[in-house]
Amino acid sequence: MLTFFSNSLSRHVQFDQLEALDKEQLSAFHAELCETVGMLNTVITDAKNKERASGVPVDPDWLHRVSTKKRIALKFATEEVS
């Protein structure tokens, strides 16, 4: 089961319980998810640029963890809730 800790809601949100959030909570959560994805994109890009500049490879475990968090945030952000 996918979960995401929301700072804006101060709790874990489960993917299958998105419909339990009211409109205001969903809006705040979606904004947080979009900000998170943008920040993770920047972090990944910066790490890859540093790798190219220095020749020191990015830690693959770190990259996997960051990429996984990004995929989870995108999954939540793109889910349509009726």
C-alpha positions as CSV (number, residue, x, y, z in Angstrom):
1,M,0.0,0.0,0.0
2,L,1.4,3.4,-1.0
3,T,1.7,6.0,1.6
4,F,3.1,9.5,1.6
5,F,3.8,11.7,4.7
6,S,2.2,15.0,4.1
7,N,3.7,18.0,5.9
8,S,0.8,20.1,5.0
9,L,-1.7,17.7,6.6
10,S,0.7,16.5,9.3
11,R,0.0,12.8,8.7
12,H,0.5,9.9,6.4
13,V,-1.9,9.7,3.5
14,Q,-2.7,6.3,2.0
15,F,-3.2,6.1,-1.7
16,D,-6.5,4.1,-1.4
17,Q,-7.8,6.7,1.1
18,L,-7.4,9.9,-1.0
19,E,-11.2,10.1,-1.4
20,A,-11.5,10.6,2.3
21,L,-9.8,14.0,2.1
22,D,-12.0,17.0,1.7
23,K,-11.5,19.5,-1.1
24,E,-9.3,21.8,0.9
25,Q,-7.1,19.0,2.1
26,L,-6.8,17.6,-1.4
27,S,-5.8,21.0,-2.8
28,A,-3.1,21.5,-0.1
29,F,-1.9,17.9,-0.6
30,H,-1.7,18.3,-4.4
31,A,0.2,21.6,-4.1
32,E,2.7,19.9,-1.7
33,L,3.1,16.9,-4.1
34,C,3.8,19.2,-7.0
35,E,6.4,21.1,-5.0
36,T,8.0,17.8,-3.9
37,V,8.3,16.6,-7.5
38,G,9.8,19.8,-8.6
39,M,12.3,19.8,-5.8
40,L,13.2,16.2,-6.5
41,N,13.7,16.9,-10.2
42,T,16.1,19.7,-9.2
43,V,18.0,17.5,-6.8
44,I,18.4,14.7,-9.3
45,T,19.5,17.2,-12.1
46,D,22.0,18.9,-9.7
47,A,23.5,15.5,-8.7
48,K,23.8,14.4,-12.3
49,N,25.5,17.7,-13.3
50,K,27.9,17.3,-10.4
51,E,28.6,13.8,-11.6
52,R,29.4,15.0,-15.1
53,A,31.6,17.8,-13.8
54,S,33.6,15.8,-11.2
55,G,33.5,12.3,-12.7
56,V,32.4,11.0,-9.3
57,P,29.3,8.8,-9.8
58,V,26.1,9.5,-8.0
59,D,25.4,6.9,-5.3
60,P,23.0,4.5,-7.0
61,D,21.2,3.7,-3.7
62,W,20.5,7.4,-3.1
63,L,19.4,7.9,-6.6
64,H,17.0,5.0,-6.4
65,R,15.5,6.3,-3.1
66,V,15.0,9.8,-4.6
67,S,13.6,8.4,-7.8
68,T,11.2,6.1,-5.9
69,K,10.0,9.1,-3.8
70,K,9.4,11.0,-7.0
71,R,7.4,8.2,-8.6
72,I,5.3,7.9,-5.5
73,A,4.6,11.6,-5.4
74,L,3.7,11.6,-9.1
75,K,1.4,8.7,-8.6
76,F,-0.5,10.5,-5.8
77,A,-0.5,13.8,-7.7
78,T,-1.9,12.4,-10.9
79,E,-4.7,10.3,-9.3
80,E,-8.1,11.6,-10.1
81,V,-10.4,11.7,-7.1
82,S,-14.1,12.1,-7.7
